[in-house]
Amino acid sequence: MQKFITLGEGYGDLFELEALVAHNQTRIDKAIFLHTEGKLSTFLLVMQPVRGNFQAIYAIYNGIRYNAGEGGKYVMIRRWCETANIPVVEFSTRDPEDFYERGQFYQYITGVLRLNHLIPPL
């Protein structure tokens, strides 16, 4: 079972993400940026599955400014991932605002990630 865990709002999300990357490098599988044309991007930190096939996916939901590889949060997160040798995947998805609830967006993303073999079909 994959579980999306949304990190804090504002700068709290960055502090939590920095701590996760710094202290859990061996558990991290990959990092994923989900871009939407002209909107804020979503970032996912996919952890390795653990006991009972539980897989945590930490998310900064719709909170990363991305302008062709620029944007303060985007550059900072890329740098942390590169320093920790975490593979980074980037692609475009539907706008999270197309969905009535955040949970529906996460269900959609789960399907997209499974179809692209970025997370296992647990």
Secondary structure as the mmCIF struct_conf table of DSSP 4:
data_model
#
loop_
_struct_conf.conf_type_id
_struct_conf.id
_struct_conf.beg_label_comp_id
_struct_conf.beg_label_asym_id
_struct_conf.beg_label_seq_id
_struct_conf.end_label_comp_id
_struct_conf.end_label_asym_id
_struct_conf.end_label_seq_id
STRN STRN1 GLN A 2 THR A 6
HELX_LH_PP_P HELX_LH_PP_P1 LEU A 7 GLY A 8
BEND BEND1 GLU A 9 GLU A 9
TURN_TY1_P TURN_TY1_P1 GLY A 10 TYR A 11
HELX_RH_AL_P HELX_RH_AL_P1 GLY A 12 HIS A 23
HELX_RH_3T_P HELX_RH_3T_P1 GLN A 25 ARG A 27
STRN STRN2 ILE A 28 HIS A 35
TURN_TY1_P TURN_TY1_P2 GLU A 37 GLY A 38
BEND BEND2 LYS A 39 LYS A 39
STRN STRN3 SER A 41 MET A 47
HELX_LH_PP_P HELX_LH_PP_P2 GLN A 48 PRO A 49
STRN STRN4 VAL A 50 VAL A 50
HELX_RH_3T_P HELX_RH_3T_P2 ARG A 51 ASN A 53
STRN STRN5 PHE A 54 PHE A 54
STRN STRN6 GLN A 55 ILE A 64
STRN STRN7 ASN A 67 ASN A 67
TURN_TY1_P TURN_TY1_P3 ALA A 68 GLY A 69
STRN STRN8 GLU A 70 GLU A 70
HELX_RH_AL_P HELX_RH_AL_P2 GLY A 72 THR A 83
TURN_TY1_P TURN_TY1_P4 ALA A 84 ASN A 85
STRN STRN9 VAL A 88 SER A 92
HELX_RH_3T_P HELX_RH_3T_P3 PRO A 96 ASP A 98
BEND BEND3 PHE A 99 GLU A 101
HELX_RH_AL_P HELX_RH_AL_P3 ARG A 102 LEU A 115
TURN_TY1_P TURN_TY1_P5 ASN A 116 HIS A 117
BEND BEND4 LEU A 118 ILE A 119
#
